[in-house]
Amino acid sequence: MTLSDRVAVVTGAGRGIGRAIALKLAGAGAAVVVNDVDEVGASETVAIISSAGGRAAAILADISQSVEATRLVEEAVSSFGSVDVLVNNAGITRDGLMLRMSDDDWDRVLNINLRGAFFCTRAALKYMVRRRWGRIVNISSVIGRIGNPGQANYASAKAGLIGLTKSVAREVASRSITANAIAPGFIDTAMTQRLGDALKQDILKQIPAGCFGSAEDVANAVAFFASPESAYITGQVLNVDGGMVMV
Ligand SMILES: NC(=O)c1ccc[n+]([C@@H]2O[C@H](COP(=O)([O-])OP(=O)(O)OC[C@H]3O[C@@H](n4cnc5c(N)ncnc54)[C@H](O)[C@@H]3O)[C@@H](O)[C@H]2O)c1
C-alpha cells in the first residue's frame, strides 16, 4: 500500500493512537499534517517522522472550534497542496454516571469527539470533491456500538460518528471519496492507562485475544482505509478489538 503524493491530516496526533496513525501514513509515503492542541506532543511526532525521512508538519488547532478546524485544513492545503486523507482521531473522555453528569462534561465530549469531526470533514471535503479523490477515516469506539455505564457522553459521540461516517459515505461515494470508521476496543494508551487495575482485569476477561490492543493495531487498519486499495469499501465500521465485540 502506498500513499506517495498523498497528503494526510491526522487530528490529535501528538500522542497515542493519533501518533501511531501519523507514523504509519508517513511510512507509507504520505505527507502528514500532525494536528493537536499539545504543541510538545505534536512537535515530537513531527520529529519522529522527519528523522525517519518522512514529510510532516505540525498545525496546532482545537478542532472543536469551527474556525480552527477550517484553518487547519486550509493551512494543510497551503503547506502541502491538498488534503487527500483525513483521520478524525482527536477525542477525550469525561466519564460519570448519567445522574451526575454535568452539562460541561456532556458538551466537551460531544464537541471534541463529534462536532470536531464534522468541522474537519466539511472543510476537507471541499478539496476532496474538487480533486475527485479522498479518504475519510473516523476513529469511533466499540463503546459507540454497545454503550457503557458511565460513558453516556462518549458512547453518544462515538455512535454519532458512525452515523456521520455513513451519511458522508453516501453523499460523496460518486466522487471516489470513501468514509469509513474504526471502532477500537481497549488500546494501551494514556486514555486507558488511568483505568484501575481491577477494572483492567475485568475488561481483559471480555477480550477473546486476552490482551489490550496497541496503537499500531489501529494504525494498520487506518492505513488500509486510507489506501487506494480500499476504493470499493465505504460506510463501514471495522472493530479493532481482539474479538471483544462481534457485531
Ligand atoms: N485508547 C483506547 O482504548 C481507545 C478505544 C477506542 C477509541 N479510542 C479513540 O481513539 C482516539 C485516540 O485515543 P487515544 O487513546 O490515543 O487518546 P489520547 O488521550 O492518548 O490522545 C488524544 C490526543 O487528542 C488530542 N486532543 C484532545 N482534544 C483535542 C482538540 N480539541 N483538538 C485537537 N487535538 C485534541 C490530545 O491532546 C491528545 O494528544 C480517540 O478518539 C479515542 O476516543 C481510544
The ligand as an ORCA input file, in Angstrom:
! r2SCAN-3c Opt
* xyz 0 1
  N      -7.387      4.148     23.886
  C      -8.448      3.421     23.649
  O      -8.644      2.339     24.230
  C      -9.478      3.864     22.643
  C     -10.532      2.987     22.373
  C     -11.495      3.375     21.451
  C     -11.412      4.584     20.810
  N     -10.376      5.412     21.104
  C     -10.342      6.708     20.418
  O      -9.104      6.854     19.759
  C      -8.765      8.248     19.685
  C      -7.361      8.448     20.244
  O      -7.337      7.943     21.569
  P      -6.003      7.840     22.433
  O      -6.201      6.686     23.328
  O      -4.818      7.912     21.563
  O      -6.151      9.173     23.312
  P      -5.050     10.138     23.932
  O      -5.758     10.863     25.022
  O      -3.799      9.403     24.242
  O      -4.737     11.160     22.721
  C      -5.708     12.067     22.242
  C      -4.995     13.232     21.599
  O      -6.019     14.145     21.116
  C      -5.597     15.463     21.430
  N      -6.765     16.342     21.518
  C      -7.666     16.419     22.523
  N      -8.543     17.391     22.269
  C      -8.197     17.961     21.089
  C      -8.734     19.018     20.318
  N      -9.807     19.704     20.722
  N      -8.134     19.325     19.152
  C      -7.037     18.658     18.731
  N      -6.488     17.639     19.436
  C      -7.059     17.296     20.605
  C      -4.896     15.305     22.772
  O      -4.069     16.431     23.074
  C      -4.117     14.030     22.574
  O      -2.848     14.251     22.030
  C      -9.859      8.984     20.473
  O     -10.840      9.458     19.590
  C     -10.426      7.897     21.343
  O     -11.754      8.175     21.735
  C      -9.405      5.088     22.012
*
